[in-house]
Amino acid sequence: MFNLDQFVSDRASTWTDLEALVDRAGSRPSRLGADGVRRLGESYRAAAADLALARRRFPGDPVVGRLERVVQRGRQAVYNSPSSRTSVWEFFANGYWRRVRERKAILAISFLCLAVPTLLGGYWAWRDPGPASGLAPSQYQSVTQPRTAGQSLGLTVDQESTMAAQIFTNNIGVTFLAFAGGLVVGLGTLYVLLNNGVLIGVVGGLAIGAGNGRAFFELVTAHGVLELSCIIVSGAAGLRLGWSIIDPGNRTRGEALREEARAAIEIVLGTAPWLVVAGLVEGFLTPSGTGLPTVLAVGVSLGAIFWGLMLWRGSPEPEPFRVEPAI
């Protein structure tokens, strides 16, 4: 019976040949000569057909991601890839969202690792604020003090600018830690996700228990939905990096780590601009005291745009050929 091991064993030489031809061709396939160009086209068509088969037979397996990268490189060589400016635009318009979406199970695990501790920590802090308050950092202890909802923090424009810069720098740092933690077989990533989830939940639970729930949501919702979305996505990048070490599949661990590291770095780079947006919102809109309806509208809208783009632009790239290989 046809299986994944047989598929990789039978077809890997073709993929390797295509990669070697692309490396030799660089930006000019004519360097390969007539025979080389012909082999390039044949290898590309065969790899594209293998990709179509792999997507149907082995969805979610790392071999699909490997083939997608091989076919993408082959397509650029065969059709004379566009300028780097167009490639950058293509990445942010489509490539980033495909990266985020291509490991849906790991993305769901990252979400649960952040959401479950948030809910449990919030419930614990709400029901038993005494012990829970010892877990909240000193700068967040003020959430239990009386606060008027919709009240501006009274910051100057310069102070808001400084605050925004500090916030998105910190957010990018958290995102990098979530990604880099994947190198420790994912344990560092899990720590970042669980720790942030508990912290958010405890602070929110303490605020709600003290009667400051509305004020708390006014301070976190506008930027929080997008910010947490970015942390979840970066956590998924770290987890897939860690999983490549634990279970490399049909690849060597070195090969699996290189492939997944490239994908994870692309995810982190694509997420960084969204963290800047979250930091700007937190630095300028959050302190202004615009009220709960406004911050809810902003927060939900930013979250909907982010995940909507993933669903819309993250669809797998259309298959250029429908050739069925003989099995």
N, C-alpha and C positions, 0 to 999 in steps of 0.2 A: 504493500500500500504506500502511495506517495506521501512522504512526510517532510517536516522542516529540515531535518538533517540531510536527507537525500537531496532536497532542493538546493540547499547551500553547497553541498559537495559537488553537485553536477554543474551548478551555474556560477560559482564564485570565480572561476578562472576568467569568465567573460567580463565580470565586473572589474576584476583586477586589470585586465587588458585595456578596458575602456579608460580607467583611471591613469594608466601608464601613457596611453595615447594623448589624453588631455594634458597631462604634465609636459609631455614633449611638445605639444602644439602651442601651449601658452595662449597668447591672444591671436596667433596666426596659424590656422590649420594647414595652410599651404606648406609649412615647414615639414609636414609629414610626407610630402610627395603624393603621387597619384594613388599608389597602393595603400599608403597610410591613411589618406582621406577616405578611401573606400572602406577600409577596416574600421575607421572611426564611425562612419555611418552605420555599418552593420552591427558593431558592438553597441552603439547607442540604441538602435531599434530593438535589439535583443534584450538589453537591460530595461528598456521601457516596458516591454512585454512581461519581463520577470516582475517588475514593479506592479503591474496590473494584477498579475496572478497572486503575488504576495499579499496585496491589500485584501483580496478576497479570501485566501486560504489561511493567512496568518496575521489577522489584524491585531495591532497592539504589540507584536513582537519587534524587538530592536532591529531585526533584519529589514523591516519596512523602512525605518528611519535611515538605515545605511543606504538602501537602494534609492530612496528619495534624493539623498545627497549626491550619489553617483550619477543618477539620471539628470539632476539639475546641472551638474558640472558638464555632463555630456551635451546637454541642450545648448548651454552657453557656447561651447566649442563649435557645435554643428551649425548653429544659427548666428554665430558671430555676436557675442554678448554685447548689450548696450553699455553706455558709458557708466563710470562709477557713480555719477550723480543719480542716474536712473536706478542703479542697483540699490543705492541707499534708500531711495524713495520706495522701491519695491519691498525692501525689508520692513520698513515701518508701516507700509500700507497692507502687506499681506504676510511676509515671512515671519514677523514677530508673532502675529496672532496664530499662525499655524504651529509655531513652536509651543505656544501656551496650550493649545488644544490637543496636540498630538499624543499626550499622555494623560488622558482624562482620569484614569484611576488614581494616578499619583497626585493629580490636582485635587481630587476629592479627599484623599488622605491628608494633604496639607491643610485643606479647609477644616476638616474635623479636628486636627491637632491644634488648631487655633480656636475654633468655635466651642468645642466641648469644655476645655478648661475655662473659657470665658464664662460660660453659663454656670458651671459648677462653682467657680470662684465668686461669681456675683451672688448666687444663692446663699453660699456660706457667709459672705460678708454682710448680706442683708439680714440673715437670721442670727448671726453671732458676731456682731461688729467688734467686740473687744479683742479677741485673738486675731481676727482678720486685719485689724488696723495695724498690728505689728508687722504685717507683711507689706504694707503700702509704704513706698519711699516717703521721706519726710516732706518733699516738695508737693506731695499729693494729699497730705493730711488735712489740708484746708477744705477738702470737699465736704467735710462734716460740719463746717461752720455755716451759719445762716448766709444765704446769698439771694439777692433779688433776681428773678428770672428776667431776661431781656436787658440786663444792665451791661453797658460798655465797660471794658477793662481800663479805659482812660489812657491808652497809650498814644504817644505822638507818632507821626509818620516815620520818623527816624527809628523809633523803638520798634514799630511794626516791621520795618524793613530788616532790622537786625534780627528780630524774632523769626521772620520768615526764613532768612538765610540759615540760622541755627537749626531750625526745624527740618528743612529739607536735607541739610547735611547729615543730621542725625538719622533721618529716615533712610537715606541712601546707605549709611553705615549699618543699620539694622538689616537692610536688604542684602548687603554684601556678606554679613555674618551668616544669614540664613542660607546663602549660596555656598559660601566657603565651608560651612559646617558639614556639607555633603562629603568632603574629603575624609572625614572621620567616620566612614561608613554610614553617614547620615545622622549620627548621634548629635553632632553639633547643631544641625538643622532642627532636629526634634526639640532640642533644648530651647532654641530661640523661639520656636512656635509655641511650645508649652508655657515657657516663662512669660512671653508677651500676653498669651491668653489669660493666664492666672492674674497678671498685673492689671489688665484691662477690666477683668471681671470683678476683682476685689475693689478697685477704685470706684467702679460703677455701682456695686452693691452698697458700699459705704455711703455714697452720695444719695442713693435712693432711700436707704434706711434713715438718713438724717433729714429727709424731706427735700433734698436738693436734686431730685431726679430730673425735673424739667431743666434746671440750670445746667446740669451735667450734660444732657443731650444737646443743649444749645452750644456747648463748648466743644463737643466732639463730633457731631454728626456731619457738619458741612465737609470736613476734610477726612473724617474717619472712615467712611465707606470706601473711598478710593484708596486711602492709605492701607487699610487692612487687605483690600484686594491685591495691592502690590506685594504685601508681605506674604500672602497666600501663594501668589504666583512665583515669587522668589524662593519660597520654601519648597515648592514643587521642583524647581530647578535643582536645589540642593539635594532633595530626596532622590531624584533620578540619577544624580551624580553618585550618591552613596549606593544606590541599588546596582549600578553598573559594576561596582566592586564586589558586592555580595553575590550577584547572579549575572555574569556577563553573557549568558546564553551561549550561542555558537561562536562567540568571539573570544579572543584572549582577553585577560583583564586589562592589559595595556591598551589594546585596540578599543575595548568597550569604554574605558575611561577617557581616552582621547575623543571619541565620537560624542559621548555624553557631555564632556567638558565643553566642547565647542557649542553644543546646543544650549547648555546651561548659561554660558557666557552671553550668547545671543539674547537669551531671555532677560538676563540682568541688564544688559545694555538697553534693550527695548523698554524695560520697566522704568529706568531712571527718569525719563522725561515726565512720566505720570507722577512720580514721587515729587518732582519739582512743582507740578501743578498742585498737589496736595499741600505741599509746604507753603505755597503762596496763598492758598485759601485759608490755611490755618493762621498764617501770619497777618493777613489783612482783613479777612471777613470775620473770622471767629471772634477777635477782640472787640468788634464794633457793636455787639449786642443787638443784632438785627431782629432777634426773636426766633422762636422755634419753627413757625411755618416756613420762614425763609431758609433757615439752615437745613431743614428737612428737604425742601425742594432742591437745594443745591447738592446736598449729599446724595440723595437718591438719583438725581440726574447724572451726576458724575459716575456713580456706580453703574447705572444703566448704560451709559455711553461705553464704558470700559468693557463690560461683559457682552454688551450688544455687538461691539466690534469683534470680539473674539468669536461669537457665533456667526457673524456675517462674513468677516474677512479671514477667519481661521479655517474655512473649509479646505479639504485637501486639494492640491493643485490638479486641475483636469489632466487626465491622461492623454498624451498626444497621439498615442497609437492604441489600437485595439487588437493587436496581433496576438493570437494564442500560441504559445510555444507547444511543441510536441512533447508530451510527457509519456 
